[in-house]
Amino acid sequence: MRPANIERKVLAILRTLVEHDEPVGARLISHDLKSHGIDLGERAVRYHLKIMDERGLTECMGEPGRVITEAGRSELQKALVSDKLGFVMSRIDDLACGTSLDLRTGRGKIITNTSLVPADRFTEGLEVMRRVFRAGYCMSDLVAVAKPGERIGGLQVPAGTVGVTTVCSVTLNGVLLRHCIPVRSRYGGLLEIRGGKPYRFTELVGYHESTLDPAEVFIASKMTNILAASDTGAGTILASLREVPSVCVADLERVLDQYTRRGLGGVLALGRPGQALLGVQVGVDRVGIVVPGGLAPIAALEEVGIPTVNKAMTGLLSLAELRSVWTM
């Protein structure tokens, strides 16, 4: 059995490889690891990569560097629970810091989710998703679509499928941070809709205590009723709760107004300092914000029997590369 500290280094390298679309060399891997607080020099990285090649976790592509193999992806998914715990929160923080959207110019990168939809049902699925977009249970009506063989969100679209990118709710975190508003993502959950308005959370998963993205879990478990909420005003949608310091409320409202003007937005509810919001208590001197899940339109596809493969927070994409779902 290999020592746990070595396995953790292997997993860290695998996570780094997953985040890159192209082969990566030891120097870049070492640099990326340092940004995550892991001090592993180039020589040490090469040593681990050689072992990982032998184990079939990585493949050497020559001068450009290594890529992760399917076996490597499988190993990453089965990583030590203690190492995976809090990985979702870490991913949220990393991507939020990488968000570069300038609300004044509309230029910069935002955070996206990526989903794969059967190509022969994409047209049907697009109409289903539009019902959710029309109701506003999404972060934005901006999307990007990729054909088989093309890359989107760091993933290559397999034959027989269409890649769909949606705006991730964590984009809001990044925008707020750029405006010096500290934000904390607390829960992802299921939000009951009554009379077309948010009523209460019925299920919650804490980001700090989870090894999986809550939205992916709820979609796979078929626990949503988003189409009913969209069509009749009564149902259950994907949503998440964030907190900001109450002293930032005035700045928060100003930023949210600019955010909406850029075709983003999606805020379902804004709480009051120290008071519970939709059944969830927030911290002292904190204000709660509830936003819909970025994968909400995709969850609707599962509700009508269209199978999907989903990956939340796949990476950063220029806002200019997305277009309104109504122009497709």
N, C-alpha and C positions, 0 to 999 in steps of 0.2 A: 504494500500500500504506500502510495506516495505521500510525503508530508503535507499537512494542510496548508502550510505557508507557500509551498510550491504550487499547489492547486489554485490558490487564490491569485497568484501571479499569472498563471495560465489563463484563468478566467478573465482577468483584467485585460490581457493581450487580446483574447477573443472578442471582448466587448469593443475594444478599439478597432479591430478589423471590421466588425459589423457596421461601424459608423462610417466607413469609407467605401465609395463605389468602386475604386480601383485598387490594384495591388499596392501595398504599403511596405516601406522599408523599416529597418530597425531604428534609424534615427528619428523618423516621424513618430513611430510607436513610443519610443522613449520620451519624446517631447509631450505627446498626448497623455501618457501615464503620469508625468510630473504635474500636469494641470489638474489631475484628479488626486494628487497627493501621494502618488506611488513613485518612489525614487528608484528607478531601475535603469542603469546605463545601457548604452548601445551594445556593449559586449555581452552583458547579461541577457539582454533581449534576444540577441542572436543565439545564445546558448539554449534558451527556452524554445525559440522557434525551431531549432534543429530537432529537439525532442518532440515538439508538437507535429512536425512533419512526419516523424517516424510513427507517431500515434494516429496519423491520418486526420488530424484536426485542422491542419493548414496545408497549403500547397505552394511550393516555391515557383514563381513565374519568371525566374531569372533576375535580371538587373532591376526591374521595377519593384520587386518585393514579393510579399506573400498575400494570399487571399484565404479567407476562411472556407472550409469545406462543409458539406452537409453534416458530416460527422461532428465537425466543430460547432455548428449551430445547435445540434442535438445536445452536445455536451454542455453548452451554455444554458440551454433550457433546463437541464437537470442539475444545475449548479447547486453548491451548498446553500441550504435554506438560509443560514445565518448571513451569508454573503449577499443573497438575493433580497433579504429583508431590507426594505428602505431603498432598493434600487430604483423603484418607480419615482420616489421623491427626489432622488439624486438626478434622475433623468429630467424631471421637471425643472429643477434648478439650473442644470447645465444648459438646456435649450432656452430657458427664459433669459439667461445671460447672453445667449448668442443672438437673440432677436434684435434686428437692426432697423425695424420699420420707423420711418420718420413721418409722423402724422401730418406735418405741414406740407411735405412734398408728395407723400404717398409712395415713396421709394424705400426699398429695404426688404429684408427677409422676415418672414413669419414662420410659425411652426405649423406643420401639417400632419394629418393622418393619411394612411394609404390603405386602400381596400381593393381586392380583386373580385370582379363580378363576371359570371359566365358571359362570353361575347354574344351568344345567341339569345340572351335575355336582357341585354343592356338597354335596348330601347324601351322595353317594358319597365325595367327597373328605373329608368330615368323619370318616367311619368310618376312612379310610386314615390320616388325621392322628392319630386317637385311638390307633392302634397305636404310634406314636412317643411320644405323651404318656404312655401306659401304661408304656413301657419306661424313661422318664425321660431320654431324649435330647433335652431341651429346657430352656430357662431357667425355664419355668413353664407350668402348664396353664391360665393365665389368657389369655383372648383377647377381642377385640371384633370384631363383625361389622357391616358396613354394606351397605345395599341400593343398587341403582342410583339415582343422583342425589344420594345422601348424600355427605358428606365424611368422610374418615377418614385420619389421618396426613398431613393437608395435601393429600390428593388427592381429586378428585371421582370417585366410582365410575361408570364408563361403563355404558350400557345393556347388558344381557346378561351382566353380571358381578356378583360379590359381593366386597366388600372384606373382607379378613381381617387383623387386627392381632395380632401376636405380640410377646412381651416380648423386647427386644434384649439381647444379652449385655453390652453397654456399660453397662446399668443398674447392674451390679455395680461398675464403675469409679466411677460417680457416688456410690453408697452408701459405698464405701470412702473416697472423698475427703471426704465429709461427716463421716466419723469420723477425719479426719486421718491416713489411711493412704495414702501415695503409691502409685500404681499405674501401670504402663506396659504398654500393649497391644503385644505384639511380633509375633505371627504369627496368621494365620487359616489353617486347613489341613484336611486329611482325616486322620481318626484311625481306625486299625484297631481293631476290637473282636474279642476272642477270649474265648470262654467267658463272655460277658456282661460282660467287664471291659476297660477301656482297655489296649491293648497297645503301640502306637507310632504316631507320626505318619508318614504315607507321603508327604504333600505339604505344602509350606509356602509362604505368600506373606507377605512382611514388610509390615506396614501403612505403615511409613515409606517404602518403596520402590515403593508401588503407586498407580496412578491409578484403580483400581477396587476395589470391595469384594470380598474373596476369596470370600465365601459366594455372592454373585451369580454370580461366574465359575464356581465349581464346580457350581452348580445348572444354569446354562445349558449347561455342558459335559457334563452328565449323568455326573458322575464319582463320585456317591455310591452307596451300597448300604445306605441307612438302614433300609429295611424288613426286610432280612435280619438286620441287627444287632438290630432290635427283636423280631423273631419267633423267631430261632434263636440269638441271642447271638454271631453271627459276621458281620461286615460292615464297612462304612466309613461313618463319620458326619462331619458338619461339626463342627469344634471350633476353639477358639482358645486361645492361651497368653498369660498375663499374668505380670508379675513385681511383687513387692513387696519392700521391704527386709526382711531376715531378722529385724531387731530388732522388727518389727511382728507377728511370728507370733502371739503371745498375743492381741493385740487383734484380729488378723485372724480367728482361730478364734471369738472371742466374737461378732464382727459377723456372720460366716457363719451362726452358730447362730440369731441373731435374724432374719437374712435368710430362712432356710429356714422359720422359723415364720410368716412373712408370705406363704407360698405361692410364694416365688421360689426361690432356691437354684440347683441345677443343677451344682454343682461336681463334676467327674468325678475330679479328682486334685489333691492338694496335695503339693508336693515338699519337699525338705530344703535347707537353706542351701547355696548354691553347687553343688548337685548336679544333674545332668541329669534331666529329667523326660520320660518317654515318648520318649526318644531325642533330646531337644532340650536343649542346654546352656544354662544360665541364667547370669546375671552373678555376679560375686564378691559374697558377702554378700547374695544375692538368693534369693528363694523363688519357684518357679513355681506357677502355678495354671492348671489346664486346665478350661475350661467348654464345654458344647455350643453350637453356633451357634443363634441365635434363630430362624433360618429353617429349621432341620432338619425340622420337620413339613411345611413347604411343599415341601422337596426330595423328600419321599416321594410327593407328588402327581405330580411329573414322572416319577418312577420307574414309575408305573402308567399313564402316558400322558395325564394331565390337565394341560393347558398352564397356565402361570401367568406373571404379570408381577410381578416382585419389586423392591422398593426397601428396602434396609437403612437403618436409622437415619433414619427419616422425620421423627422429631420427638419431642416430649414429650407425654404423655397422663396424666391423673389415674388413679391406680391404681383408684379407685372406678368408673371407666368400663369396666373389664374384668371378666369373670366366668369361672368355671371352664368348661372345654370339656365337662365332664360334665353340666352343667345345661342344655345347648343341645338 
